[in-house]
Amino acid sequence: MSLSGKFYFRPAPGELVSAEFSPEREDRAILCGRLSAGDGAPVADAAVLLFLDTMEVPELIGRTVTDSDGQFLFGPLECGQLYVVKVFRNDLQERHLELRCV
């Protein structure tokens, strides 16, 4: 991802800071996700692996761990590519998710 610009701010006590930003068009994507248990509770500390799905063996291209809210992030991703996400946690079963940029 390219840096389109930056700004600085220092909030004052009790101040509500509002900002708008319009980035340039980007030909790549980001995957943001949240892992939750069957009851909707976030799953922290789960391993999340990102693979580029090739015609041969999928290629591991990224790995992360979910935060305390169960959130994870990968990017930038190339559009038009097929990706596979694998999630591992002690008591969770592995789930495969195919992602396509559109």
DSSP file (Angstrom, degrees, kcal/mol; ACC not computed):
  #  RESIDUE AA STRUCTURE BP1 BP2  ACC     N-H-->O    O-->H-N    N-H-->O    O-->H-N    TCO  KAPPA ALPHA  PHI   PSI    X-CA   Y-CA   Z-CA
    1    1 A M              0   0    0      0, 0.0     2,-0.3     0, 0.0    25,-0.0   0.000 360.0 360.0 360.0 140.6    0.0    0.0    0.0
    2    2 A S        -     0   0    0      1,-0.0     2,-0.6     2,-0.0     0, 0.0  -0.683 360.0-114.3 -93.9 149.2    1.3    3.4   -0.8
    3    3 A L        -     0   0    0     -2,-0.3     3,-0.1     1,-0.2    -1,-0.0  -0.731  28.3-175.0 -82.0 119.4    1.2    6.3    1.7
    4    4 A S        -     0   0    0     -2,-0.6     2,-0.3     1,-0.3    -1,-0.2   0.655  59.5 -50.4 -90.0 -17.6   -1.2    8.9    0.4
    5    5 A G        -     0   0    0      2,-0.0    -1,-0.3    18,-0.0     2,-0.3  -0.921  49.6-136.6 163.8 172.6   -0.6   11.4    3.1
    6    6 A K        -     0   0    0     -2,-0.3     2,-0.3    -3,-0.1    -3,-0.0  -0.983  10.0-169.8-151.8 160.2   -0.4   12.0    6.8
    7    7 A F        -     0   0    0     -2,-0.3     2,-0.3     2,-0.0    -2,-0.0  -0.976  14.1-136.5-148.2 160.3   -1.5   14.5    9.4
    8    8 A Y        +     0   0    0     -2,-0.3     2,-0.3     2,-0.0    -2,-0.0  -0.870  21.3 173.5-116.8 150.2   -0.8   15.1   13.1
    9    9 A F        -     0   0    0     -2,-0.3    -2,-0.0     2,-0.0     8,-0.0  -0.986  20.3-159.2-152.7 152.1   -3.2   16.0   15.9
   10   10 A R        -     0   0    0     -2,-0.3     2,-0.1     0, 0.0    -2,-0.0  -0.909  24.6-142.4-130.9 102.7   -3.1   16.4   19.7
   11   11 A P        -     0   0    0      0, 0.0     3,-0.1     0, 0.0    -2,-0.0  -0.360   9.7-137.4 -69.9 144.7   -6.5   16.1   21.3
   12   12 A A    >   -     0   0    0      1,-0.1     3,-2.2    -2,-0.1     0, 0.0  -0.612  41.9 -75.7 -92.3 158.7   -7.4   18.3   24.2
   13   13 A P  T 3  S+     0   0    0      0, 0.0    -1,-0.1     0, 0.0     3,-0.1  -0.308 119.1   6.7 -55.5 131.9   -9.3   17.0   27.2
   14   14 A G  T 3  S+     0   0    0      1,-0.2     2,-0.3    -3,-0.1     0, 0.0   0.519  97.9 137.7  74.6   5.7  -13.0   16.5   26.4
   15   15 A E    <   -     0   0    0     -3,-2.2     2,-0.6     1,-0.0    -1,-0.2  -0.653  47.9-144.6 -88.7 138.9  -12.5   17.3   22.7
   16   16 A L        -     0   0    0     -2,-0.3     2,-0.5    -3,-0.1    -1,-0.0  -0.915  17.5-156.6 -99.1 118.5  -14.1   15.2   20.0
   17   17 A V        -     0   0    0     -2,-0.6     2,-0.4    -8,-0.0    -8,-0.0  -0.851  11.4-175.7-100.4 127.7  -11.8   15.0   17.0
   18   18 A S        +     0   0    0     -2,-0.5     2,-0.3     2,-0.0    -2,-0.0  -0.978   5.8 173.2-123.5 135.1  -13.3   14.4   13.6
   19   19 A A        -     0   0    0     -2,-0.4     2,-0.4     2,-0.0    -2,-0.0  -0.991  17.4-155.2-141.6 148.5  -11.3   13.8   10.4
   20   20 A E        -     0   0    0     -2,-0.3     2,-0.4     2,-0.0    -2,-0.0  -0.964  12.1-177.3-122.1 142.7  -12.1   12.8    6.8
   21   21 A F        -     0   0    0     -2,-0.4    -2,-0.0     2,-0.0     0, 0.0  -0.993  12.4-166.3-141.8 130.9   -9.6   11.2    4.5
   22   22 A S        -     0   0    0     -2,-0.4    -2,-0.0   -18,-0.0     2,-0.0  -0.867  19.1-159.1-118.4  95.0  -10.0   10.3    0.8
   23   23 A P        -     0   0    0      0, 0.0     3,-0.1     0, 0.0   -20,-0.0  -0.270  26.3 -97.0 -71.7 159.9   -7.2    8.0   -0.2
   24   24 A E        -     0   0    0      1,-0.1   -20,-0.1    -2,-0.0     2,-0.0  -0.339  56.5 -78.9 -68.0 157.1   -6.2    7.5   -3.8
   25   25 A R        -     0   0    0      2,-0.1     2,-0.4     1,-0.0    -1,-0.1  -0.354  50.1-154.8 -60.4 136.1   -7.7    4.5   -5.6
   26   26 A E        -     0   0    0      2,-0.1    -1,-0.0    -3,-0.1     0, 0.0  -0.948  16.7-155.4-118.5 134.3   -5.7    1.3   -4.7
   27   27 A D  S    S+     0   0    0     -2,-0.4    52,-0.8     2,-0.1     2,-0.3   0.271  77.3  68.7 -91.7  11.4   -5.5   -1.8   -6.9
   28   28 A R  E    S-A   78   0A   0     50,-0.2     2,-0.3    51,-0.0    50,-0.2  -0.757  70.8-141.5-122.1 172.3   -4.9   -4.0   -3.9
   29   29 A A  E     -A   77   0A   0     48,-2.4    48,-3.3    -2,-0.3     2,-0.4  -0.816   2.8-138.8-131.6 167.9   -7.0   -5.1   -1.0
   30   30 A I  E     -     0   0A   0     -2,-0.3     2,-0.6    46,-0.2    45,-0.2  -0.981  12.8-142.7-126.8 141.2   -6.8   -5.7    2.8
   31   31 A L  E     +A   74   0A   0     43,-2.7    43,-2.5    -2,-0.4     2,-0.4  -0.932  20.6 179.1-104.9 117.9   -8.5   -8.6    4.6
   32   32 A C  E     +A   73   0A   0     -2,-0.6     2,-0.3    41,-0.2    41,-0.2  -0.966  12.6 166.9-113.9 134.1   -9.8   -7.7    8.1
   33   33 A G  E     -A   72   0A   0     39,-2.3    39,-2.3    -2,-0.4     2,-0.4  -0.938  28.9-145.9-144.1 166.7  -11.6  -10.4   10.1
   34   34 A R  E     -A   71   0A   0     -2,-0.3     2,-0.5    37,-0.2    37,-0.3  -0.991  14.0-148.8-135.9 126.4  -12.9  -11.3   13.5
   35   35 A L        +     0   0    0     35,-3.3     8,-2.4    -2,-0.4     2,-0.3  -0.830  24.0 175.8 -96.0 126.9  -12.8  -14.8   14.9
   36   36 A S  B     -B   42   0B   0     -2,-0.5     5,-0.1     6,-0.3     2,-0.0  -0.945  26.7-120.0-132.5 154.8  -15.7  -15.7   17.3
   37   37 A A    >   -     0   0    0      4,-3.0     3,-2.2    -2,-0.3     6,-0.1  -0.223  47.2 -87.3 -79.7 175.8  -16.9  -18.7   19.1
   38   38 A G  T 3  S+     0   0    0      1,-0.3    -1,-0.1     2,-0.1    -2,-0.0   0.778 130.1  52.5 -57.8 -29.0  -20.3  -20.3   18.6
   39   39 A D  T 3  S-     0   0    0      2,-0.1    -1,-0.3     3,-0.0    -2,-0.0   0.393 121.9-105.6 -89.1   3.9  -21.7  -18.0   21.3
   40   40 A G  S <  S+     0   0    0     -3,-2.2    -2,-0.1     1,-0.3     3,-0.1   0.350  73.8 141.0  91.0  -6.4  -20.3  -14.9   19.6
   41   41 A A        -     0   0    0      1,-0.1    -4,-3.0    -5,-0.1    -1,-0.3  -0.458  59.3-104.0 -69.4 140.4  -17.5  -14.3   22.1
   42   42 A P  B     -B   36   0B   0      0, 0.0     2,-0.7     0, 0.0    -6,-0.3  -0.328  25.9-136.9 -64.9 147.0  -14.2  -13.2   20.5
   43   43 A V        -     0   0    0     -8,-2.4     3,-0.5    26,-0.2    -8,-0.3  -0.919  23.0-164.4-108.4 109.7  -11.5  -15.8   20.2
   44   44 A A        +     0   0    0     -2,-0.7    23,-0.2     1,-0.2    24,-0.2  -0.552  63.3  21.3 -90.5 157.0   -8.1  -14.3   21.2
   45   45 A D  S    S+     0   0    0     21,-1.9     2,-0.3     1,-0.2    -1,-0.2   0.730  79.4 147.1  62.5  27.5   -4.7  -15.8   20.5
   46   46 A A        -     0   0    0     -3,-0.5    20,-2.2    21,-0.2     2,-0.4  -0.731  50.6-118.9 -89.4 143.7   -5.8  -18.0   17.6
   47   47 A A  E     -CD  65  88C   0     41,-2.4    41,-2.9    -2,-0.3     2,-0.5  -0.699  28.3-167.9 -83.0 130.4   -3.2  -18.6   14.8
   48   48 A V  E     -CD  64  87C   0     16,-2.8    16,-2.2    -2,-0.4     2,-0.4  -0.983   2.9-169.1-122.7 121.8   -4.4  -17.3   11.4
   49   49 A L  E     -CD  63  86C   0     37,-3.1    37,-2.5    -2,-0.5     2,-0.5  -0.902   8.0-153.6-113.8 139.4   -2.5  -18.3    8.3
   50   50 A L  E     -CD  62  85C   0     12,-2.9    11,-2.8    -2,-0.4    12,-1.5  -0.953  14.1-173.2-114.7 127.1   -2.9  -16.9    4.8
   51   51 A F  E     -CD  60  84C   0     33,-3.0    33,-2.5    -2,-0.5     2,-0.6  -0.920  25.4-132.5-118.8 143.1   -2.0  -18.9    1.8
   52   52 A L  E     -CD  59  83C   0      7,-2.9     7,-2.5    -2,-0.4     2,-0.8  -0.868  31.5-133.8 -87.1 120.2   -1.9  -18.0   -1.9
   53   53 A D        +     0   0    0     29,-2.8    29,-0.4    -2,-0.6     2,-0.2  -0.679  33.3 175.2 -84.2 110.1   -3.8  -20.9   -3.6
   54   54 A T        -     0   0    0     -2,-0.8    27,-0.0    27,-0.1    -3,-0.0  -0.557  48.1-101.2-104.2 173.3   -1.8  -22.0   -6.6
   55   55 A M  S    S+     0   0    0     -2,-0.2    -1,-0.1     2,-0.1    -2,-0.0   0.741 114.6  36.2 -66.3 -21.4   -2.5  -24.9   -8.9
   56   56 A E  S    S-     0   0    0      1,-0.3    -2,-0.1     3,-0.0     3,-0.0   0.448 126.4 -17.6 -98.8-121.6    0.1  -26.9   -7.0
   57   57 A V  S    S-     0   0    0     -4,-0.1    -1,-0.3     1,-0.1    -2,-0.1  -0.749  76.6-106.1 -89.9 131.7    0.7  -26.6   -3.2
   58   58 A P        -     0   0    0      0, 0.0     2,-0.5     0, 0.0    -5,-0.2  -0.288  34.7-132.2 -56.0 141.3   -0.8  -23.5   -1.5
   59   59 A E  E     -C   52   0C   0     -7,-2.5    -7,-2.9    -3,-0.0     2,-0.4  -0.872  10.3-129.2-103.9 121.5    2.0  -21.1   -0.6
   60   60 A L  E     +C   51   0C   0     -2,-0.5    -9,-0.3    -9,-0.2     3,-0.1  -0.541  38.0 161.8 -67.6 121.1    2.1  -19.6    3.0
   61   61 A I  E     +     0   0C   0    -11,-2.8     2,-0.3    -2,-0.4   -10,-0.2   0.483  57.8  15.4-121.2  -7.6    2.4  -15.8    2.6
   62   62 A G  E     -C   50   0C   0    -12,-1.5   -12,-2.9    12,-0.0     2,-0.3  -0.980  51.4-174.9-164.6 152.8    1.3  -14.5    5.9
   63   63 A R  E     +C   49   0C   0     -2,-0.3     2,-0.3   -14,-0.2   -14,-0.2  -0.992  13.6 155.5-150.3 146.3    0.6  -15.4    9.5
   64   64 A T  E     -C   48   0C   0    -16,-2.2   -16,-2.8    -2,-0.3     2,-0.4  -0.925  33.3-118.3-155.7 177.9   -0.8  -13.6   12.6
   65   65 A V  E     -C   47   0C   0     -2,-0.3   -18,-0.2   -18,-0.2     6,-0.1  -0.983  34.8-109.0-126.5 138.2   -2.5  -14.1   15.9
   66   66 A T        -     0   0    0    -20,-2.2   -21,-1.9    -2,-0.4     6,-0.2  -0.345  33.7-128.6 -66.0 147.4   -5.9  -12.7   16.8
   67   67 A D    >   -     0   0    0      4,-1.9     3,-2.2   -23,-0.2   -21,-0.2  -0.108  41.5 -77.6 -84.0-171.4   -6.0   -9.9   19.3
   68   68 A S  T 3  S+     0   0    0      1,-0.3   -24,-0.2   -24,-0.2    -2,-0.1   0.712 134.6  51.3 -64.7 -19.9   -8.1   -9.8   22.5
   69   69 A D  T 3  S-     0   0    0      2,-0.1    -1,-0.3   -26,-0.1   -26,-0.2   0.316 119.4-109.9 -95.5   6.3  -11.2   -8.9   20.3
   70   70 A G  S <  S+     0   0    0     -3,-2.2   -35,-3.3     1,-0.2     2,-0.2   0.596  71.3 144.8  78.4  10.9  -10.6  -11.8   18.0
   71   71 A Q  E     +A   34   0A   0    -37,-0.3    -4,-1.9    -6,-0.1     2,-0.3  -0.532  23.0 175.0 -89.3 150.1   -9.5   -9.5   15.2
   72   72 A F  E     -A   33   0A   0    -39,-2.3   -39,-2.3    -6,-0.2     2,-0.3  -0.950  10.7-157.5-145.5 164.8   -6.8  -10.1   12.5
   73   73 A L  E     -A   32   0A   0     -2,-0.3     2,-0.3   -41,-0.2   -41,-0.2  -0.997   8.3-179.4-149.3 137.3   -5.5   -8.3    9.4
   74   74 A F  E     -A   31   0A   0    -43,-2.5   -43,-2.7    -2,-0.3     3,-0.2  -0.989  25.9-137.2-132.9 145.3   -3.7   -9.2    6.2
   75   75 A G  E     +     0   0A   0     -2,-0.3   -45,-0.2     1,-0.3     2,-0.1  -0.856  46.8   4.4 164.2 166.5   -2.6   -7.0    3.4
   76   76 A P  E     -     0   0A   0      0, 0.0     2,-0.4     0, 0.0    -1,-0.3   0.577  64.5-175.5 -77.0 151.3   -1.9   -5.8    0.9
   77   77 A L  E     -A   29   0A   0    -48,-3.3   -48,-2.4    -3,-0.2     2,-0.4  -0.879  25.9-119.6-111.5 144.4   -3.5   -8.5   -1.2
   78   78 A E  E >   -A   28   0A   0     -2,-0.4     3,-1.2   -50,-0.2    23,-0.2  -0.699  30.0-123.8 -83.2 128.8   -3.3   -8.7   -5.0
   79   79 A C  T 3  S+     0   0    0    -52,-0.8     3,-0.1    -2,-0.4    23,-0.1  -0.391  93.6  35.3 -69.5 149.8   -6.8   -8.6   -6.6
   80   80 A G  T 3  S+     0   0    0      1,-0.4    -1,-0.2    21,-0.4     2,-0.2   0.264  93.0 113.2  89.8 -12.1   -7.6  -11.5   -9.0
   81   81 A Q    <   -     0   0    0     -3,-1.2    20,-0.7   -27,-0.0     2,-0.5  -0.599  66.3-127.2 -90.4 154.7   -5.6  -14.0   -6.8
   82   82 A L  E     - E   0 100C   0    -29,-0.4   -29,-2.8    -2,-0.2     2,-0.3  -0.907  29.4-170.5-103.3 126.6   -7.3  -16.8   -4.9
   83   83 A Y  E     -DE  52  99C   0     16,-1.8    16,-1.8    -2,-0.5     2,-0.4  -0.832  12.9-154.4-116.7 153.2   -6.4  -17.0   -1.2
   84   84 A V  E     -DE  51  98C   0    -33,-2.5   -33,-3.0    -2,-0.3     2,-0.5  -0.997   7.5-157.5-125.7 132.4   -7.1  -19.5    1.5
   85   85 A V  E     -DE  50  97C   0     12,-1.4    12,-1.0    -2,-0.4     2,-0.4  -0.930   6.9-168.7-109.3 132.1   -7.3  -18.7    5.2
   86   86 A K  E     -DE  49  96C   0    -37,-2.5   -37,-3.1    -2,-0.5     2,-0.4  -0.979   3.5-161.4-121.2 134.5   -6.7  -21.3    7.9
   87   87 A V  E     -D   48   0C   0      8,-0.6     2,-0.4    -2,-0.4     8,-0.4  -0.946   5.4-171.1-118.4 133.7   -7.4  -20.8   11.5
   88   88 A F  E     +D   47   0C   0    -41,-2.9   -41,-2.4    -2,-0.4     2,-0.3  -0.989  14.9 154.4-128.6 130.2   -6.0  -22.8   14.4
   89   89 A R  B >   -F   92   0D   0      3,-0.5     3,-1.4    -2,-0.4   -43,-0.1  -0.976  51.8-106.7-148.5 148.3   -7.0  -22.7   18.1
   90   90 A N  T 3  S+     0   0    0     -2,-0.3    -1,-0.1     1,-0.3   -44,-0.0   0.858 117.2  23.0 -44.6 -52.2   -6.7  -25.5   20.7
   91   91 A D  T 3  S+     0   0    0     -3,-0.1     2,-0.3     2,-0.1    -1,-0.3   0.299 107.9  91.7-104.4  10.0  -10.4  -26.3   20.9
   92   92 A L  B <  S-F   89   0D   0     -3,-1.4    -3,-0.5   -55,-0.0     2,-0.2  -0.762  71.4-124.7-103.8 151.1  -11.5  -25.0   17.5
   93   93 A Q        -     0   0    0     -2,-0.3     2,-0.1    -5,-0.1    -6,-0.1  -0.628  36.1 -97.2 -88.7 152.8  -11.7  -27.0   14.3
   94   94 A E        -     0   0    0     -2,-0.2     2,-0.4    -8,-0.1    -6,-0.1  -0.440  40.2-166.6 -68.3 139.4   -9.8  -25.8   11.2
   95   95 A R        -     0   0    0     -8,-0.4    -8,-0.6    -2,-0.1     2,-0.4  -0.998   9.0-148.6-131.4 133.5  -12.0  -23.9    8.7
   96   96 A H  E     -E   86   0C   0     -2,-0.4     2,-0.4   -10,-0.1   -10,-0.2  -0.851  13.9-174.3-101.9 136.1  -11.0  -23.0    5.1
   97   97 A L  E     -E   85   0C   0    -12,-1.0   -12,-1.4    -2,-0.4     2,-0.4  -0.988  14.5-146.5-132.3 122.1  -12.3  -19.8    3.6
   98   98 A E  E     -E   84   0C   0     -2,-0.4     2,-0.4   -14,-0.2   -14,-0.2  -0.751  17.0-166.0 -89.4 133.8  -11.8  -18.9   -0.1
   99   99 A L  E     -E   83   0C   0    -16,-1.8   -16,-1.8    -2,-0.4     2,-0.4  -0.969   8.1-177.2-121.6 133.4  -11.3  -15.2   -0.7
  100  100 A R  E     -E   82   0C   0     -2,-0.4     2,-0.3   -18,-0.2   -18,-0.1  -0.998  23.9-131.5-129.0 131.0  -11.5  -13.5   -4.1
  101  101 A C              0   0    0    -20,-0.7   -21,-0.4    -2,-0.4   -72,-0.0  -0.629 360.0 360.0 -75.5 135.8  -10.9   -9.8   -4.8
  102  102 A V              0   0    0     -2,-0.3    -1,-0.1   -23,-0.1   -23,-0.0   0.353 360.0 360.0-122.2 360.0  -13.7   -8.3   -6.9
